[in-house]
Amino acid sequence: MTASGVRVRIAPSPTGEPHVGTAYIALFNYLFAKKHGGEFILRIEDTDATRSTPEFETKVLDALKWCGLEWKEGPDIGGPYGPYRQSDRKDMYQPYAQELLDKGHAFRCFCTPERLEQMRESQRAAGKPPKYDGLCLTLKAEEVTSRMAAGETTVIRMKIPTEGSCDFTDGVYGDVSIPWDSVDMQVLIKADGMPTYHMANVIDDHLMKITHVARGEEWLASVPKHILLYRYFGWDQPVFMHLSLMRNADKSKLSKRKNPTSISYYSALGYIPEALMNFLGLFFIQIAEGEELLDMDELSEKFDPENLSKAGAIFDIQKLDWLNGRWIREKLSEEDFRARVLTWAMENDRLMAGLRLSQTRISKLGELPDLAGFLLKSDLGLQPSDFAKIKSPPEEILEILNTVQPDLEKILEWNVETIEAELRAVADRMGKKLKVVVAPLFVAVSGSSRSLPLFDSMAILGRSVVRQRLKLAAQAVAALVGSK
């Protein structure tokens, strides 16, 4: 334990591209630990076995390291309270679940997914919020035993008080009161034996001696379930702090459907990590105009967790661009700048792979920028006219782009083979030849109909950049359709 006793953690799920929101929450925890002389821990929460992958876990670790964040304990370096990956802790949770059953704080539920869906549908139809109706709450012990012996599938749910409210003080929102009748009888152990987020989260935080839990405000409504578990186990609860969500300028939630949200996207476009951390750190401090340019030590010095805004953190891309430009001009020496450019160009083997693919396709070196320059561009500047040479009509091009975008999200491991297989499958489903489907993608991804091989180019650029380019291409083609 540290001199201050403060221990905080970031606990991302490896179910997709690491989000800038993860960096935002991680930075808060990192600065909080730094401010208090405490320890910052990384834990991987992979209880969602169907969506969690080792590739995404590696991406999470790489992205947070790129941000300049360092953890004292984690899955990559170990520590005294490991393992730091929930799937490796699976057997730890069962005794605690049994304890709750023995104490009468939890019960076994045999309801099928079909029955639960019907229940929720009827509740929604009646204008009520969907939550478990307690059908299995009063089952006799003998019936539970016989149904389990018969091999029926079962989950373990927590019991919730029927009267009163859960009152607690949040480090950002102050005093909060949530009525118990609005809290669901949460599943704690799933049918596959894995704990849900709520169960694993509380047990892990206790065993890892976490003193302060700082996370996004979307978890505020879950606090009563967590407090109840601390009470059921007889444990001291941590201090809860719920940070306002990052939002777009129009106050809508920051999501990849609207804007680029992946850390890898900002890294690929040539934002430097110090500028991104500087930008995110400004949400946690009070400063005068003209004092915006701050490194990690300066952010830590000015960090004020007692004076946080509940208004919401607006992700203003123009401000990030401005800060990034200032960092490049004012904070990097000539030597640093050259080194950063080379490191950035080499990222994900972008430059080398691009040169490898270009060698057999040019007759002189001066053709390289036109052929492979798209791999290094932050914006292709696509116009509706760029799609005019494609034989398919604009309506068909738009249909292809809008179909391909969500289908590419299904790919778990992003590489040449999986991209080709998915696009071939899309062409089959759409009843179109592959060349018809890939023609607009060439323009969307490279800005030209003559370019490097499409599948290789998409693999080099990475999922987050391809996602944004397809989105911008669809907007350009939609303008073409609308003008007809």
Order of alpha helices (4+ residues) and beta strands (2+ residues): beta-alpha-beta-alpha-alpha-beta-alpha-alpha-beta-beta-beta-beta-alpha-beta-alpha-beta-beta-alpha-alpha-alpha-beta-alpha-alpha-alpha-alpha-alpha-alpha-alpha-alpha-alpha
